[in-house]
């Protein structure tokens, strides 16, 4: 991983994924290590973010690094018409590593081709979000004791949800089986279903929630993303189609955990928060350790 960009989860081998998770586990035990001392990391968020940006910045600060960057493009030269290429080539002069979120699919790959420092993709449109995938996998392994042979139920926006796309591809290396629960308008794209078929992995598709989570190891909830809809009426039609309630967890497996990349809107009721099966806030914390691991490995410091 040293000096390599992380644009897609497919950029990592199975062995590299496990190395990231093992390193994150070490950071969880001892998070305040000065391994980024003297390093400058640029966080370029062309699209709004709370958890991803702040967890990266928390990770950098706890490891002794320095952060530069912006949290909205309106306050930068992008608003004057500067190209992505010029922004990246300029910022690469000021930093050792660039973390970037951008609304256009493929933007992170393009940035990695023009940058002289490694790029970490913090989300490019509906395409990929590899650091979220790695923190999800860290959370899954921590709660299940393994990544192998698990049943993962994915719920909500499976069409535009970059987190479910990345997680599906990564967990396919560990013989996972999948259940997709989505309204017809937001079903998992055909390309991902073909990917699973080629791998010989099982998947099922449903539109109902409660009765299809009972034998899950992981229930991965997602919000319906208003920003991905060009037609507001289409969003209104599907925005509250699934709401996970506490009583729905009564007959689920004892080991089952509910994950969510956050932010949530209405798709998990607050009455779930106190249930031991709710893991999404700890999942967000795990993002700090995982991103510590990713940056340290890319910079060759671990």
C-alpha positions in Angstrom: 0.0 0.0 0.0 3.0 2.3 0.5 2.7 5.5 -1.7 -0.4 4.1 -3.5 -3.7 5.9 -3.8 -6.9 4.3 -2.4 -9.6 5.0 -4.9 -11.6 1.8 -5.0 -11.9 -1.0 -2.5 -10.8 -3.2 -5.5 -7.4 -1.4 -5.3 -6.7 -3.6 -2.2 -6.0 -7.4 -2.1 -7.7 -9.5 0.5 -4.3 -9.6 2.4 -4.1 -5.8 2.3 -7.6 -5.4 3.6 -6.7 -7.7 6.6 -3.5 -5.7 7.1 -5.6 -2.5 7.4 -7.9 -4.2 9.9 -5.1 -5.6 12.0 -3.4 -2.1 12.1 -6.7 -0.5 13.0 -7.0 -2.9 15.9 -3.6 -1.8 17.1 -4.6 1.8 16.9 -7.8 1.1 18.9 -5.6 -0.2 21.7 -3.3 2.8 21.5 -4.7 5.7 19.4 -2.3 8.5 20.4 0.9 7.6 18.5 3.0 10.4 16.9 3.4 8.5 13.6 2.2 11.4 11.4 4.5 13.9 13.1 5.8 16.3 10.4 3.3 15.2 7.9 0.6 17.4 6.3 -2.7 15.9 5.1 -5.0 17.9 2.9 -8.8 17.2 3.3 -10.6 18.5 0.2 -14.4 18.1 0.6 -16.2 19.3 -2.5 -19.4 17.7 -1.0 -20.7 18.1 2.6 -19.5 15.6 5.2 -19.6 15.3 9.0 -18.3 11.9 10.1 -15.9 11.2 7.2 -14.2 14.6 7.4 -14.1 14.9 11.2 -12.9 11.3 11.7 -10.1 11.8 9.2 -9.1 15.1 11.0 -9.4 13.5 14.4 -7.2 10.6 13.2 -4.6 13.0 11.8 -4.5 15.2 14.9 -4.3 12.2 17.3 -1.3 10.9 15.3 0.5 14.2 15.4 -0.1 15.3 11.8 -1.3 18.7 10.5 -4.5 19.3 8.5 -5.1 21.7 5.7 -8.1 21.9 3.3 -11.7 22.9 3.0 -15.2 21.6 3.8 -17.1 23.3 1.0 -16.0 24.2 -2.5 -17.8 27.5 -2.4 -15.0 29.0 -0.4 -12.3 28.0 -2.8 -11.0 28.9 -6.3 -13.3 26.2 -7.6 -16.1 28.8 -7.3 -14.0 30.9 -9.8 -13.9 28.1 -12.3 -10.6 26.4 -11.4 -10.4 22.8 -12.7 -10.1 19.8 -10.5 -6.7 19.1 -12.1 -5.4 22.5 -11.2 -6.7 22.2 -7.6 -5.2 18.8 -7.1 -1.8 19.7 -8.6 -1.6 22.8 -6.5 -2.6 21.2 -3.2 -0.2 18.3 -3.9 2.6 20.8 -3.6 1.4 21.6 0.0 0.8 18.2 1.4 2.0 14.6 1.8 -1.4 13.0 1.2 -4.8 14.2 -0.1 -8.2 13.0 1.2 -10.9 14.0 -1.3 -14.7 13.8 -1.5 -16.3 14.9 -4.8 -19.9 14.5 -6.2 -18.7 13.3 -9.6 -18.1 9.5 -10.1 -14.6 8.9 -11.3 -13.2 12.1 -9.9 -11.0 10.3 -7.4 -9.4 8.1 -10.0 -8.7 11.2 -12.2 -7.2 13.0 -9.2 -4.9 10.0 -8.5 -3.6 10.2 -12.1 -2.6 13.9 -11.9 -1.4 14.0 -8.3 2.2 13.6 -7.2 1.0 12.5 -3.7 -1.4 9.6 -2.9 -5.1 10.3 -3.0 -7.6 8.7 -0.6 -11.1 8.6 -2.0 -13.6 9.8 0.7 -16.5 9.2 -1.7 -17.0 10.0 -5.4 -20.7 10.4 -6.2 -22.6 7.1 -6.2 -19.5 5.2 -7.0 -17.1 4.2 -4.2 -16.3 5.0 -0.6 -13.5 2.6 0.3 -12.5 4.0 3.7 -16.2 3.5 4.8 -16.0 0.0 3.6 -12.9 -0.7 5.6 -14.4 0.7 8.8 -17.5 -1.3 8.1 -15.4 -4.5 7.8 -13.5 -3.6 11.0 -16.9 -3.3 12.7 -18.2 -6.6 11.2 -15.1 -8.5 12.3 -15.1 -6.9 15.7 -18.8 -7.9 16.4 -18.9 -11.2 14.6 -15.4 -12.5 15.3 -14.9 -13.3 11.6 -15.5 -12.0 8.1 -16.1 -15.4 6.7 -19.5 -16.9 5.6 -21.7 -14.1 7.0 -25.2 -13.2 5.9 -25.5 -9.5 5.2 -28.8 -7.8 4.7 -28.6 -4.4 2.9 -31.6 -2.1 3.2 -32.7 1.1 1.5 -31.0 3.0 -1.3 -29.1 0.2 -3.0 -29.1 2.0 -6.4 -27.1 5.1 -5.4 -25.6 3.9 -2.2 -21.8 3.9 -2.7 -21.3 2.3 0.7 -23.3 -0.8 -0.1 -21.6 -1.1 -3.5 -18.1 -1.0 -2.0 -19.0 -3.3 0.9 -20.6 -5.9 -1.4 -17.4 -6.1 -3.5 -15.1 -6.4 -0.5 -17.2 -9.0 1.4 -17.4 -11.1 -1.7 -13.8 -12.2 -1.0 -15.0 -13.7 2.3 -17.9 -15.9 0.9 -20.7 -13.7 2.2 -24.3 -14.1 1.2 -26.6 -11.1 0.7 -30.2 -10.1 1.0 -31.2 -6.9 -0.8 -34.2 -5.0 0.5 -35.2 -2.0 -1.6 -38.2 -0.4 -3.4 -38.2 -1.1 -7.1 -36.9 2.4 -7.8 -33.8 1.8 -5.7 -32.8 -1.8 -6.3 -29.2 -3.0 -6.4 -27.8 -2.2 -9.9 -27.6 -5.2 -12.3 -23.8 -4.9 -12.6 -23.4 -5.8 -8.9 -25.8 -8.7 -9.1 -23.8 -10.0 -12.1 -20.6 -9.6 -10.1 -22.0 -11.9 -7.4 -23.3 -14.5 -9.9 -19.8 -14.7 -11.5 -18.4 -15.2 -8.0 -20.9 -18.0 -7.3 -22.3 -16.1 -4.3 -25.9 -16.2 -3.2 -28.2 -13.2 -3.0 -31.9 -12.7 -2.6 -34.1 -9.6 -3.3 -37.2 -8.4 -1.4 -39.2 -5.3 -0.9 -40.4 -6.0 2.7 -38.2 -5.4 5.7 -39.3 -7.1 9.0 -39.6 -10.7 7.9 -36.4 -10.7 5.9 -33.9 -9.8 8.6 -34.5 -12.7 11.1 -31.5 -14.8 10.1 -29.1 -12.0 9.3 -25.7 -11.5 10.9 -25.5 -7.9 9.8 -28.4 -5.5 8.9 -26.9 -2.6 7.0 -29.3 0.2 6.8 -29.0 3.2 4.4 -30.8 6.4 4.0 -32.5 7.4 0.8 -30.2 10.1 -0.5 -32.1 13.2 -1.5 -29.0 14.7 -3.2 -29.0 11.8 -5.8 -32.5 12.6 -7.1 -33.0 15.0 -9.9 -36.8 14.8 -9.4 -38.0 15.8 -5.9 -41.3 13.9 -6.4 -39.4 10.7 -6.9 -37.5 11.3 -3.6 -40.8 12.0 -1.8 -42.2 8.7 -3.0 -39.5 6.6 -1.5 -37.9 8.6 1.4 -39.7 6.8 4.3 -40.2 3.5 2.7 -38.3 1.6 5.5 -38.2 2.4 9.2 -36.4 -0.1 11.4 -38.2 -0.3 14.7 -37.0 -1.9 18.0 -39.7 -4.6 18.0 -38.4 -5.8 14.6 -35.2 -7.0 16.3 -36.9 -9.3 18.8 -36.6 -12.4 16.7 -33.2 -11.7 15.1 -30.1 -13.7 15.9 -28.3 -12.9 19.2 -25.1 -11.9 17.4 -26.8 -9.6 14.9 -25.7 -6.0 14.7 -27.3 -3.1 12.9 -24.9 -0.9 11.0 -25.5 2.4 9.2 -22.9 4.7 7.5 -24.8 7.7 8.8 -26.3 10.3 8.7 -29.7 8.7 9.3 -32.9 10.5 8.6 -36.0 8.3 9.5 -34.8 4.8 8.5 -33.8 3.8 12.0 -36.2 4.8 14.8 -34.6 6.3 17.9 -36.1 3.5 19.9 -33.5 1.2 18.4 -30.6 3.2 19.8 -30.7 1.6 23.2 -30.8 -2.0 21.9 -27.5 -3.9 22.2 -27.8 -4.9 18.6 -27.5 -1.2 17.5 -23.9 -0.6 16.6 -23.9 2.4 14.3 -22.4 5.0 16.7 -19.6 2.7 17.7 -19.2 2.0 14.0 -18.6 5.7 13.5 -15.9 5.7 16.2 -14.2 2.7 14.4 -13.7 5.0 11.5 -11.1 6.9 13.4 -8.9 3.8 14.0 -9.4 2.5 10.5 -8.5 5.8 8.9 -5.4 6.0 11.2 -4.4 2.6 9.8 -5.0 3.6 6.1 -3.0 6.8 6.3 -0.1 5.2 8.2 0.1 2.3 5.7 -0.1 4.5 2.6 2.6 6.8 4.0 4.8 3.8 4.9 4.8 4.7 8.6 3.4 1.3 9.8 
